[in-house]
Amino acid sequence: MDVSTAISQRSSVRAYKATDVEEDKLKKILEAARLSPSASNRQDWKFIVVRNKETRKRLANAAFGQSFIGEAPVVLVACGTEPKAIMACGQPAHTVDVSIACAFMILQAYELGLGTCWIGAFNEDETKKILNIPEHVRVVAVIPLGYPSQPPSQKFRKSLNEILCYEKYE
Ligand SMILES: Cc1cc2nc3c(=O)[nH]c(=O)nc-3n(C[C@H](O)[C@H](O)[C@H](O)COP(=O)(O)O)c2cc1C
């Protein structure tokens, strides 16, 4: 599969089969995060792989009861380990860096036939407690991972005309 196909065909998956994710596939997905770019190549991140069923359920509860998170055989929790680093443009580096790594993982997962859904609606304090994450570390995203049990949903996107301008902001 080429990158264009993965970008155009991927969609969020909110229903998963119980089938486990093979270790070699998981490793390839995590490798996509490891190889992704980061500000000044700092790589200030940590990715937690959760397979334990009880922990997955607790993470789903911490995500305001989005139960499909607990149904996925793997939940990835992506953290920024140095959240104080602010780039010259004013944006926190960890949010941008970890988000890029997550995007790479999501596309890699799709190529391998696996579904994901970016979860931003979670209670960070609760999530940190469940996983023993240190106080100073920030949780950027929670990503359930598994084989989809439903066909892909339709994509709704603004047209390029609506989101594009040339030479200056209009
Ligand atoms: C930053 C971010 C946070 C999101 N949070 C959630 C979430 O908490 N729960 C959920 O079901 N989907 C969540 N999504 C998925 C979006 O709803 C989804 O990507 C969007 O509707 C476009 O659909 P698609 O991914 O199928 O193309 C999130 C996506 C992003 C990028």
The ligand as a Tripos MOL2 file, in Angstrom:
@<TRIPOS>MOLECULE
LIG
   31    33     1     0     0
SMALL
NO_CHARGES

@<TRIPOS>ATOM
      1 C1         -7.3170   15.2460   18.2010 C.3       1 LIG1
      2 C2         -8.4320   14.2470   17.9400 C.ar      1 LIG1
      3 C3         -9.2480   13.8450   18.9890 C.ar      1 LIG1
      4 C4        -10.2510   12.8950   18.7700 C.ar      1 LIG1
      5 N1        -10.9790   12.4070   19.8260 N.ar      1 LIG1
      6 C5        -11.8910   11.4300   19.6150 C.ar      1 LIG1
      7 C6        -12.5590   10.8190   20.7100 C.ar      1 LIG1
      8 O1        -12.3270   11.1180   21.8760 O.2       1 LIG1
      9 N2        -13.4740    9.8590   20.4210 N.ar      1 LIG1
     10 C7        -13.7570    9.4470   19.1420 C.ar      1 LIG1
     11 O2        -14.5830    8.5500   18.9680 O.2       1 LIG1
     12 N3        -13.1080    9.9970   18.0850 N.ar      1 LIG1
     13 C8        -12.1740   10.9550   18.2930 C.ar      1 LIG1
     14 N4        -11.4730   11.4670   17.2320 N.ar      1 LIG1
     15 C9        -11.7300   10.9680   15.8660 C.3       1 LIG1
     16 C10       -12.4370   12.0190   15.0070 C.3       1 LIG1
     17 O3        -13.7780   12.1240   15.4020 O.3       1 LIG1
     18 C11       -12.3050   11.5930   13.5410 C.3       1 LIG1
     19 O4        -10.9370   11.5200   13.1860 O.3       1 LIG1
     20 C12       -13.0130   12.5700   12.6020 C.3       1 LIG1
     21 O5        -14.4000   12.5450   12.8180 O.3       1 LIG1
     22 C13       -12.7490   12.2360   11.1250 C.3       1 LIG1
     23 O6        -13.1560   10.9180   10.8470 O.3       1 LIG1
     24 P1        -12.1510    9.8030   10.3040 P.3       1 LIG1
     25 O7        -11.0500    9.6270   11.3200 O.co2     1 LIG1
     26 O8        -13.0020    8.5440   10.1980 O.co2     1 LIG1
     27 O9        -11.6280   10.2410    8.9760 O.co2     1 LIG1
     28 C14       -10.4690   12.3990   17.4510 C.ar      1 LIG1
     29 C15        -9.6390   12.8080   16.4050 C.ar      1 LIG1
     30 C16        -8.6220   13.7000   16.6500 C.ar      1 LIG1
     31 C17        -7.7050   14.0720   15.5010 C.3       1 LIG1
@<TRIPOS>BOND
     1     1     2 1
     2     2     3 ar
     3     2    30 ar
     4     3     4 ar
     5     4     5 ar
     6     4    28 ar
     7     5     6 ar
     8     6     7 ar
     9     6    13 1
    10     7     8 2
    11     7     9 ar
    12     9    10 ar
    13    10    11 2
    14    10    12 ar
    15    12    13 ar
    16    13    14 ar
    17    14    15 1
    18    14    28 ar
    19    15    16 1
    20    16    17 1
    21    16    18 1
    22    18    19 1
    23    18    20 1
    24    20    21 1
    25    20    22 1
    26    22    23 1
    27    23    24 1
    28    24    25 2
    29    24    26 1
    30    24    27 1
    31    28    29 ar
    32    29    30 ar
    33    30    31 1
@<TRIPOS>SUBSTRUCTURE
     1 LIG1         1 GROUP 0 **** ****
